[in-house]
Amino acid sequence: MPGFVERFSLTGRRALVTGASKGIGLEICRVLADAGADIAAVARDAEGLADACREVEKLGRRCVTITADLATLEGPGEAARAAEEAFGGIDILVNNAGIALVAPITEASVEDWDRTMAVNLRAPFLLAQALVPGMIARGHGKIVNISSQTGVIAMEAHAAYAASKGGLNSLTKVMAAEWGRHNIQANAVCPTVILTPMGRKIWSPPEKSGPVLARTPLGRFGEPVEVADLVLYLASPASDLMTGQTILLEGGYTAV
């Protein structure tokens, strides 16, 4: 059996990461590159993508930046094609891009509902649909869908977001069922609040964070690198027996 470093190595692998220009996506790019992967970084923010590319290249890996709007019908397929043309194929798909348009159900707009579904659920479907034929031809592949604990439990004013993430969890299971025979593993990661710069800004007020932290056994929120490290495991040979799983990364919030 290979040693543990080799089991977690991504040397020779090529990963497409969406939402790569900041926050969790940027950290995923760093961690996967540090493990040896070349990165196709996808987002709308060209300036942020340039920063991500510099971080990847500092680690000695190749990076291609792809500016795409995943809310459009064409955006995911265009991003997939650009990544395959740049690298000759993609071995790891990390569907990280997501939006949360928060409102009580009676006040939520149909436009916000549709945009949330387009980015959080339709785009992962279309990206996988575009990239998996190449994975099947090569005989291996990894899909990691970044979901949310809100896809498993209820949170007020998050109807569209929760529905999209719950759908993503179910989609992940179908991916695992259909593509397992081709040695493709698909799993979903469901984090709690992650303290990206935006997360810190939103959740800093004690009146907002206090009730959530009070029922979280570990008593804290997560850091981007903690999500990225779990993604590394799911993208590496170490997780070859794991597929179709919805993995909660939330400090024990749903355990109590």
C-alpha positions as CSV (number, residue, x, y, z in Angstrom):
1,M,0.0,0.0,0.0
2,P,1.3,3.5,-0.8
3,G,2.5,5.7,2.1
4,F,0.1,8.3,3.5
5,V,1.7,11.2,1.6
6,E,1.1,9.4,-1.7
7,R,-2.5,8.5,-0.7
8,F,-3.3,12.1,-0.2
9,S,-1.2,13.3,-3.2
10,L,-2.9,15.0,-6.2
11,T,0.3,15.0,-8.3
12,G,-0.7,14.8,-12.0
13,R,-4.3,15.6,-11.4
14,R,-6.2,18.6,-12.8
15,A,-9.0,20.2,-10.8
16,L,-11.7,22.7,-11.8
17,V,-12.8,24.8,-8.8
18,T,-15.8,27.2,-9.1
19,G,-16.2,30.3,-7.0
20,A,-12.4,30.3,-7.0
21,S,-11.7,34.0,-6.7
22,K,-12.2,34.4,-2.9
23,G,-13.1,32.8,0.4
24,I,-13.5,29.0,0.5
25,G,-12.9,28.6,-3.2
26,L,-9.6,30.4,-3.1
27,E,-8.5,28.3,-0.1
28,I,-9.5,25.1,-2.0
29,C,-7.3,26.2,-4.9
30,R,-4.3,26.7,-2.6
31,V,-4.7,23.4,-0.8
32,L,-5.3,21.3,-3.9
33,A,-2.3,23.0,-5.6
34,D,-0.2,22.4,-2.5
35,A,-1.1,18.7,-2.8
36,G,0.1,18.7,-6.5
37,A,-2.9,19.5,-8.6
38,D,-3.1,21.9,-11.5
39,I,-6.0,24.3,-11.1
40,A,-8.7,25.6,-13.5
41,A,-10.1,28.5,-11.4
42,V,-13.6,29.6,-12.4
43,A,-15.5,32.7,-11.2
44,R,-17.0,36.0,-12.4
45,D,-14.4,38.2,-10.8
46,A,-11.4,38.4,-13.2
47,E,-9.2,40.3,-10.7
48,G,-9.9,37.8,-7.9
49,L,-9.1,35.0,-10.3
50,A,-5.7,36.6,-11.1
51,D,-4.9,36.6,-7.3
52,A,-5.9,32.9,-7.1
53,C,-3.7,32.1,-10.1
54,R,-0.7,33.8,-8.4
55,E,-1.3,31.7,-5.3
56,V,-1.4,28.5,-7.2
57,E,1.7,29.3,-9.3
58,K,3.6,30.2,-6.1
59,L,3.1,26.6,-5.2
60,G,4.7,25.4,-8.4
61,R,1.5,24.3,-10.1
62,R,-0.2,25.4,-13.4
63,C,-3.3,27.5,-13.3
64,V,-5.8,28.7,-15.9
65,T,-8.4,31.3,-15.1
66,I,-11.8,31.1,-16.6
67,T,-14.3,34.0,-16.2
68,A,-17.8,32.7,-16.4
69,D,-21.3,33.5,-15.1
70,L,-22.6,30.2,-13.8
71,A,-26.1,31.6,-13.4
72,T,-26.5,31.5,-17.2
73,L,-27.5,28.4,-19.1
74,E,-24.3,28.6,-21.2
75,G,-21.8,29.5,-18.5
76,P,-21.1,26.1,-17.0
77,G,-20.6,24.4,-20.3
78,E,-18.3,27.1,-21.6
79,A,-16.2,26.9,-18.4
80,A,-15.9,23.1,-18.7
81,R,-14.8,23.3,-22.3
82,A,-12.2,26.0,-21.6
83,A,-10.8,23.9,-18.8
84,E,-10.6,20.7,-20.9
85,E,-9.0,22.6,-23.7
86,A,-6.4,24.1,-21.4
87,F,-5.5,20.9,-19.6
88,G,-6.6,18.1,-21.9
89,G,-9.1,16.9,-19.3
90,I,-10.3,17.4,-15.7
91,D,-9.9,14.8,-13.0
92,I,-11.5,16.7,-10.1
93,L,-14.6,18.9,-10.1
94,V,-15.2,21.1,-7.1
95,N,-18.6,22.8,-7.3
96,N,-18.0,25.5,-4.7
97,A,-19.7,28.6,-6.2
98,G,-22.9,29.5,-4.5
99,I,-25.2,32.4,-3.6
100,A,-27.6,33.0,-0.6
101,L,-30.4,35.5,-1.2
102,V,-32.1,35.6,2.1
103,A,-35.7,36.4,2.8
104,P,-38.7,35.0,4.6
105,I,-40.8,32.7,2.3
106,T,-43.7,35.1,2.0
107,E,-41.3,37.9,0.9
108,A,-39.0,35.9,-1.4
109,S,-39.1,36.7,-5.1
110,V,-39.4,34.2,-7.9
111,E,-36.3,35.9,-9.5
112,D,-34.2,35.2,-6.4
113,W,-35.5,31.7,-6.2
114,D,-34.6,31.0,-9.9
115,R,-31.1,32.6,-9.6
116,T,-30.3,30.6,-6.5
117,M,-31.3,27.4,-8.2
118,A,-29.3,28.3,-11.3
119,V,-26.1,28.9,-9.5
120,N,-26.3,26.4,-6.6
121,L,-28.0,23.4,-8.3
122,R,-28.2,23.7,-12.1
123,A,-24.5,24.8,-12.5
124,P,-23.1,21.8,-10.7
125,F,-25.4,19.5,-12.7
126,L,-24.3,21.1,-16.0
127,L,-20.6,21.1,-15.1
128,A,-20.7,17.4,-14.1
129,Q,-22.6,16.6,-17.3
130,A,-19.9,18.3,-19.4
131,L,-16.9,16.9,-17.6
132,V,-17.9,13.3,-16.6
133,P,-17.6,11.8,-20.1
134,G,-13.9,12.6,-20.0
135,M,-13.6,11.1,-16.5
136,I,-15.4,7.9,-17.7
137,A,-13.0,7.7,-20.6
138,R,-10.0,7.9,-18.3
139,G,-11.4,5.5,-15.7
140,H,-11.4,7.8,-12.7
141,G,-12.8,11.0,-11.3
142,K,-13.7,13.0,-8.2
143,I,-16.7,15.3,-7.7
144,V,-16.9,17.4,-4.5
145,N,-20.1,19.5,-4.1
146,I,-19.9,22.2,-1.5
147,S,-23.3,22.2,0.1
148,S,-24.3,23.5,3.5
149,Q,-25.7,22.4,6.8
150,T,-28.7,24.4,5.8
151,G,-29.3,21.7,3.2
152,V,-29.9,19.2,6.0
153,I,-31.5,21.4,8.7
154,A,-33.9,24.3,8.6
155,M,-32.8,27.9,8.9
156,E,-35.4,30.7,8.8
157,A,-35.3,33.0,5.8
158,H,-33.2,30.6,3.8
159,A,-35.9,28.8,1.8
160,A,-34.3,29.0,-1.7
161,Y,-30.8,28.4,-0.4
162,A,-31.9,25.4,1.7
163,A,-33.9,23.9,-1.1
164,S,-30.9,24.3,-3.5
165,K,-28.5,22.7,-1.1
166,G,-30.9,19.9,-0.2
167,G,-31.2,19.3,-3.9
168,L,-27.5,19.3,-4.3
169,N,-27.1,16.7,-1.6
170,S,-29.6,14.5,-3.5
171,L,-28.0,15.1,-6.8
172,T,-24.7,14.0,-5.3
173,K,-26.2,10.6,-4.4
174,V,-27.5,10.1,-7.9
175,M,-24.1,11.0,-9.3
176,A,-22.5,8.4,-7.0
177,A,-25.1,5.8,-8.1
178,E,-24.7,6.4,-11.8
179,W,-20.9,6.9,-12.0
180,G,-19.5,4.6,-9.3
181,R,-19.1,1.8,-11.8
182,H,-16.7,4.1,-13.7
183,N,-14.5,4.7,-10.6
184,I,-15.9,8.2,-10.1
185,Q,-16.6,9.2,-6.5
186,A,-19.1,12.1,-5.7
187,N,-19.6,13.5,-2.2
188,A,-21.1,16.6,-0.7
189,V,-19.5,18.8,2.1
190,C,-22.0,20.6,4.3
191,P,-20.2,23.3,6.4
192,T,-21.4,25.6,9.1
193,V,-20.7,29.3,8.9
194,I,-17.2,29.7,7.6
195,L,-15.2,32.7,8.6
196,T,-14.2,34.1,5.2
197,P,-13.9,37.9,5.1
198,M,-17.6,38.0,4.2
199,G,-18.5,35.5,6.8
200,R,-16.8,37.5,9.5
201,K,-18.6,40.6,8.5
202,I,-22.0,39.0,8.5
203,W,-21.6,36.9,11.7
204,S,-19.5,39.2,13.9
205,P,-22.5,40.7,15.7
206,P,-23.0,38.7,18.9
207,E,-26.8,38.9,18.6
208,K,-26.5,37.0,15.3
209,S,-23.7,34.5,16.1
210,G,-24.6,33.9,19.8
211,P,-27.6,31.6,19.3
212,V,-25.9,29.5,16.7
213,L,-22.7,29.2,18.7
214,A,-24.6,28.4,21.9
215,R,-26.0,25.2,20.4
216,T,-22.7,24.2,18.7
217,P,-20.8,21.8,20.9
218,L,-17.4,23.0,19.7
219,G,-18.5,26.6,20.3
220,R,-17.0,28.1,17.1
221,F,-17.5,28.5,13.4
222,G,-15.1,27.1,10.8
223,E,-12.1,28.4,8.9
224,P,-11.8,28.1,5.1
225,V,-8.8,25.8,5.4
226,E,-10.9,23.3,7.3
227,V,-13.3,23.0,4.4
228,A,-10.4,22.8,1.9
229,D,-8.7,20.1,3.9
230,L,-11.8,17.9,3.7
231,V,-12.0,18.6,0.0
232,L,-8.4,17.5,-0.4
233,Y,-9.3,14.2,1.3
234,L,-12.3,13.7,-0.9
235,A,-10.3,14.6,-4.0
236,S,-7.4,12.2,-3.2
237,P,-6.9,8.4,-3.5
238,A,-7.4,8.2,0.3
239,S,-11.2,8.5,-0.2
240,D,-11.6,6.0,-3.0
241,L,-14.1,3.9,-1.1
242,M,-16.3,6.9,-0.1
243,T,-19.0,8.0,-2.4
244,G,-22.6,9.4,-2.2
245,Q,-22.0,10.9,1.2
246,T,-23.3,14.1,2.7
247,I,-20.6,15.1,5.2
248,L,-21.5,17.6,7.9
249,L,-18.6,20.0,8.9
250,E,-20.4,22.0,11.6
251,G,-18.8,21.6,15.0
252,G,-21.5,19.2,16.2
253,Y,-24.5,21.5,15.5
254,T,-26.7,18.8,14.2
255,A,-25.7,16.3,16.8
256,V,-27.6,17.9,19.6
